[in-house]
Amino acid sequence: MGRVVIAEYDAAQNALRLAEPVPGLKDHDKVRVAIESSEVRRSAPADALARLQSLNAPTGDIDQLLAEIEAGRR
């Protein structure tokens, strides 16, 4: 059975602070925790393309790349 419980992480105390008690959960019960950070930023495709362009890496269309790979196998 899964539940969603909101908690804050206290790094100084190395502890999770729950917003409210969890019914049926006793001290030292083992729980599984999934961490979701509100600071995770998903980049837009345009941002990803701009990042690739900033690397000045070689680019090409897929047919050209596949042809070069196949030529290298011969």
C-alpha positions as CSV (number, residue, x, y, z in Angstrom):
1,M,0.0,0.0,0.0
2,G,1.4,3.4,-1.0
3,R,0.9,6.8,0.5
4,V,2.0,10.3,-0.3
5,V,3.3,12.2,2.6
6,I,4.8,15.7,2.4
7,A,8.1,16.1,4.3
8,E,11.0,18.5,4.4
9,Y,14.6,17.4,4.6
10,D,16.7,18.9,7.4
11,A,20.3,18.4,6.3
12,A,21.8,19.7,9.6
13,Q,19.8,17.0,11.5
14,N,19.9,14.4,8.7
15,A,16.2,14.0,9.2
16,L,12.9,14.2,7.3
17,R,10.4,16.5,9.0
18,L,6.8,15.4,8.4
19,A,4.1,17.9,8.1
20,E,1.8,15.7,10.1
21,P,1.9,12.2,11.8
22,V,1.3,9.2,9.6
23,P,-1.5,7.0,11.0
24,G,-0.4,3.4,11.6
25,L,3.3,4.3,11.4
26,K,5.4,3.7,14.6
27,D,8.8,5.0,15.6
28,H,11.6,3.2,13.8
29,D,9.3,1.5,11.2
30,K,11.0,1.1,7.9
31,V,9.7,3.2,5.1
32,R,10.6,3.7,1.4
33,V,11.1,7.3,0.4
34,A,11.0,8.9,-3.1
35,I,12.7,12.2,-3.4
36,E,11.3,14.9,-5.7
37,S,13.1,18.2,-5.9
38,S,11.1,21.3,-6.6
39,E,14.3,22.8,-8.1
40,V,14.4,20.2,-11.0
41,R,14.2,22.3,-14.2
42,R,13.2,20.6,-17.4
43,S,14.9,22.2,-20.4
44,A,12.8,23.0,-23.4
45,P,13.9,21.5,-26.7
46,A,15.1,24.9,-27.9
47,D,17.4,25.0,-24.8
48,A,18.8,21.6,-25.6
49,L,19.4,22.6,-29.2
50,A,21.1,25.8,-28.1
51,R,23.3,23.8,-25.7
52,L,24.3,21.4,-28.5
53,Q,25.1,24.4,-30.8
54,S,27.3,25.9,-28.1
55,L,29.5,22.8,-28.1
56,N,30.5,23.4,-31.7
57,A,30.3,19.7,-32.2
58,P,30.0,18.2,-35.7
59,T,26.5,17.7,-36.8
60,G,24.8,16.2,-39.8
61,D,21.6,14.7,-41.0
62,I,20.8,11.2,-40.0
63,D,21.2,9.8,-43.5
64,Q,24.7,11.3,-43.8
65,L,25.7,10.0,-40.4
66,L,24.4,6.5,-41.2
67,A,26.3,6.5,-44.5
68,E,29.5,7.5,-42.7
69,I,29.1,4.8,-40.1
70,E,28.4,2.1,-42.8
71,A,31.4,3.3,-44.8
72,G,33.6,2.9,-41.7
73,R,32.5,-0.7,-41.3
74,R,33.9,-1.7,-44.7
